[in-house]
Structures are given as structure tokens and as C-alpha cells.
Amino acid sequence: MNTPIIVNESTDKKAKPSADQLGFGKYFTDHMFIMDYDSGLGWHDPRIVPYQPIVLDPAAKVFHYGQTVFEGMKAFVASDGRILLFRPEKNLRRLNFSNHRMSIPQLDEEVALEAIRQLVLLERDWIPAEPGTSLYVRPFVIATQPALGVAPSEQYRFIVILSPVGAYYAEGINPVSIYVEPEFVRAVAGGVGNAKTAGNYAAGLIAQQEASRQGYSQVLWLDGVHRTYIEEVGSMNVFFKVGDTVLTPELNGSILDGVTRDSVIRLLKHWGIAVEQRRISIAELVEAQRNGSLTEAFGTGTAAVISPIGELYWQGEKFSVNEGRTGDLSAKIYDALTGIQRGTEPDPFGWMLELSRA
Ligand SMILES: *Cc1c(COP(=O)(O)O)cnc(C)c1O
């Protein structure tokens, strides 16, 4: 890249939490990456600075109109010490897709990757090595111009923070129970459901709260027009094994194009398992559960990788999946993906990017 990244190293290093304290997104490393945008200047001043609060004008557009996007990916340390990122190019392409949708200027994906590379390498001692742990990378863009007119901001900030995260499942992968949301919807085609932007998550909290009040850990979203077709589960894409075929909703404009979703589809095809990406109605799933052909269900996302579904609640009825146990295929996919990510399994798709000092 042309502009070198200026590094201002922290002199005040934090104590690192132990692996069992980590949880998800609770601890942050000693440094962060920042780059600013001004219309006319473009993106400028890429720098790594000590992790610290940011000062923004109260009129900054992000606070009022939600002009912001984010990403999430993971870095791993392999048993041989290599530092690996899982498919970062795909996350950065999606970041720019989200930027486009939210009228935020495009980032140079090579510059963004170089920023992540340098930051992760600087913080390499923060990458936990225990099984199931990783360093979560959270790039995001916020609109910073102090102006209340509803128009795209003329100033932005691109920031990358890092968080060491624990094993998503303390005792191995366990199925979750899911509340099929009958009223609220997450997104509609033509809206912003396929962009990773803040408002989607704020809008989903109310359903999430009601689901957890009733003892369910996640919401399964139905489509915003008919409330009939399956969209996603929580902030994950969703898959169903019906007979010998694995079904997942097609990319219809209102669901997110998950990196894990794509990886699972490619793995399944590689194994010779039929995958259908299409509209799936909740009625079709209920019917498949009743006739015994629905044998597995699972969510996919960077944080959990695979989250098996053991029960669905829909219109007053509980539908158990695989008697509430993790299915063989779900476990096999989890093991394959985490093995590739950890470098303990071959990487036939070339998904892992090894970070090395330039
Ligand atoms: C991030 C996200 C996913 C999962 O995407 P991955 O790239 O697999 O992490 C799915 N749905 C929503 C709404 C998301 O925000």
C-alpha cells in the first residue's frame, strides 16, 4: 500500500484474561486501528494507536441516522505457531457491499486487510490458543460529520478493534431452543437486511427479549411480507437437514450472505451432500418434523461457527429436532470447519490466510 500505517505503541499494557474468563466480546486488546475519511481527501491517516475511547461531536450522524456498518471475523493461532485469518477477503468484500448500501464510501480492501494484518500481528500475544478460542476482529465504519441534515456524511472513521473470545460452548456444542417469531420481522427485500448495519440488530432486540423471557435462546425470523418463509436465526444463517438434502434459505436480499453459510455449503457439496438454496416455509418444516424427515437444524455464524437447534416453538407448539441432540452432520461440519481454522485439518479450499511479517 502507498500510505504507511503509523504505529503508536501503548506503554501501558493490560493484563490478559485467562481462557475461561473470556466469554464473547468482553475484553479488548492494547491497540486499535483508525483511518479517517473526508470528502475531497478520501481515506487518510491510517494509524495504529493505543486502545482508547473516541471523541465524537454529539451531532455526529452515526448517532442520529445510523449510518454505520461492521464486520466480524476471527484470527487463530495454529499449534505450529502460524497466525491464520479465516476468509478475510470475503468479509472485506461484504464490508464494501454494506458500505455501498449505507452510502458510505468504499474502502480499499487491500488497505483494510493490511491494517488487520498489522494490528493482529502487533497483538499476537492476545490470541488465545486453547481449543475453541480465537481473536475476534471487529472492523466498523461510523459517520462522524456533525450535521443534522439527513444526507450522507462527508466524514467517516474506519476502526478495527480486537477481542480475545472464549469457546462458544463451554462443554462442547449443545443444541439451543428457538422461538419462531410470529409478529416482528427483521428485514424486507429492498431494505438493509443484507447489510451488516447497526439498525438491524437494534430492531431485533425486542423479539429476542420476548423469546428469552419465554425460555428460548434465539429467534427464528420469518420473511417480512408473508411471515411464512424462513429467513435467519438470531444473527446466524440457518440450515435444515430434510431427508438426504440440506436446505437453506436462498440469498433473497433480506438475509445476510454469511461467510460461514457459504463455507458450509461448499463443504457439503465437497462431501457430495445435496444442498438446496431456496424458499422454505415454516409449514414445510413443521410437516417435515411431523413426518420424521427433519433430522437436523443448525445456525451458522462466525461467533459460534455451528449452533445446533434442538427445538422450535411455533404457534403454541414445540417441535423437537433430533430429540434435542446435536446431529451427526452438524458435529461433522463443526469439526471440519474448526479443524481448518486451527490448521489441524487440510484446507482444500485455500480459506486460511497466514499472516506473516512483511
Ligand atoms: C454476521 C451475520 C451472519 C453470519 O455471517 P458470518 O459471515 O457467517 O459470520 C448471519 N446473519 C446476520 C444477520 C449477521 O449479522
The ligand as an SDF file (V2000), in Angstrom:
LIG
                    3D

 15 15  0  0  0  0  0  0  0  0999 V2000
  -22.8740  -11.7200   10.6890 C   0  0  0  0  0  0  0  0  0  0  0  0
  -24.2360  -12.3070   10.4430 C   0  0  0  0  0  0  0  0  0  0  0  0
  -24.4380  -13.6210    9.9890 C   0  0  0  0  0  0  0  0  0  0  0  0
  -23.3260  -14.6180    9.8770 C   0  0  0  0  0  0  0  0  0  0  0  0
  -22.3570  -14.2430    8.9720 O   0  0  0  0  0  0  0  0  0  0  0  0
  -20.9000  -14.8750    9.0780 P   0  0  0  0  0  0  0  0  0  0  0  0
  -20.1670  -14.2050    7.9720 O   0  0  0  0  0  0  0  0  0  0  0  0
  -21.0500  -16.3380    8.8880 O   0  0  0  0  0  0  0  0  0  0  0  0
  -20.3940  -14.5370   10.4280 O   0  0  0  0  0  0  0  0  0  0  0  0
  -25.7180  -14.0280    9.6780 C   0  0  0  0  0  0  0  0  0  0  0  0
  -26.7660  -13.2110    9.8430 N   0  0  0  0  0  0  0  0  0  0  0  0
  -26.6220  -11.9500   10.2860 C   0  0  0  0  0  0  0  0  0  0  0  0
  -27.8120  -11.1080   10.4320 C   0  0  0  0  0  0  0  0  0  0  0  0
  -25.3590  -11.4710   10.6160 C   0  0  0  0  0  0  0  0  0  0  0  0
  -25.2220  -10.2390   11.0840 O   0  0  0  0  0  0  0  0  0  0  0  0
  1  2  1  0
  2  3  1  0
  2 14  2  0
  3  4  1  0
  3 10  2  0
  4  5  1  0
  5  6  1  0
  6  7  2  0
  6  8  1  0
  6  9  1  0
 10 11  1  0
 11 12  2  0
 12 13  1  0
 12 14  1  0
 14 15  1  0
M  END
$$$$
